[in-house]
């Protein structure tokens, strides 16, 4: 692999319709197809021939084949064969999947080679040298809780790789690494796995298999200084792209609630907006409140300006209330954004109990834990009552069993005494006779 940095990946495209194709890599190295003949045109799968130049020190071949078929066989210029189970592992690396073979060969024999197998007639074996990933840079201002759409493309030197089958060979993923800068909240934070790029036409990806990979970033982690790291993962190699550090700004929206215990009044939900990085007048909101009985009510805040908004929520019953909220607006430099505000939870006690302050903006897990804690407390009390009742029932049962046992013992004693009296009476009568 030491020489792979100047040779890189070879891609040969097997096609039955093009009479002669050649790819240049390194200045003097070429891989060429032989011209087709009548036999080849009739049975194209059996004559997938290509030429390896003498200057090549190392190549990586990628063959696409029918799903589930056996690995291909390579025939060297001298007629000897390379199979997956008879390779010299010091010189050959072979990765086989259900749909492709990727083969790396050091010091390949110069001359005409042939590939034998169920190779797809429409497949292309690309000559990929210096595989690189280009990702559009992240925005200058990014916000915690924001969802971003990012596109990327894979390049073979200066050319974009747009072969749809190549998607089956690679994975693209994204991770964020903390810079461990003590000036930020994410100091000492573990790496965050954001997700993967996709080119399947789903979610934010616009067109399937068009060579443009799309990722949807959910920046639902701690604000601070992070390094975005993108990876192209192939069976026998990995390429990594590290972008410049970014500062993930805190979520600009916080929530507070003034609760009421009057059944005819409202809880006042106040949205506070930090104007450091967002245009406060551009913000609109879409949310949902979940009441203690698990009933939900959607709401929207379309009007308003300035650094706060007010939403009134009618009193229904005591217990834990949860607010989920999405915000839409513009940053101070005009970029449109959408983000999720951390779930907000507050608790309303009964009238005869102390009013518990609202629990504030919390992560979903914290909210779930708070709700779970309340349910667990109720379940614990219920369980304690059941256990106490079970204990009393057990005591009553034991007392009843003891009474029954005493009655049985008393009855047996009476029977024994009666029998003994009868026995003595009969014995005395016999003695008199």
Secondary structure by P-SEA (a helix, b strand, c coil): ccccccccbbbbbbcccccbbbbbcccccccccccccccccccccccbbbbbcccccbbbbbbbccccccbbbbbccccccccccccccccbbbbbcccbbbbbbccccccbbbbbccccccccccccccbbbbbccccccccccbbbbbbbbbbcccccccccccccccccbbbbbbccccccccccccccccbbbbcccccccccccccbbbbbbcccccccbbbbbbbbccccbbbbbbccccccccccbbbbbbccccccbbbbbbbbbbccccccccccccccccccccbbbbbbbccccccbbbbbbccccccbbbbbbbbbbbccccccccccccbbbbbbbccccccccccccccaaaaaaaaaaaaaaaaaaaaaaaaaaaaaaaaaaaaaaaaaaaaaaaaaaaaaaaaaaaaaaaaaaaaac
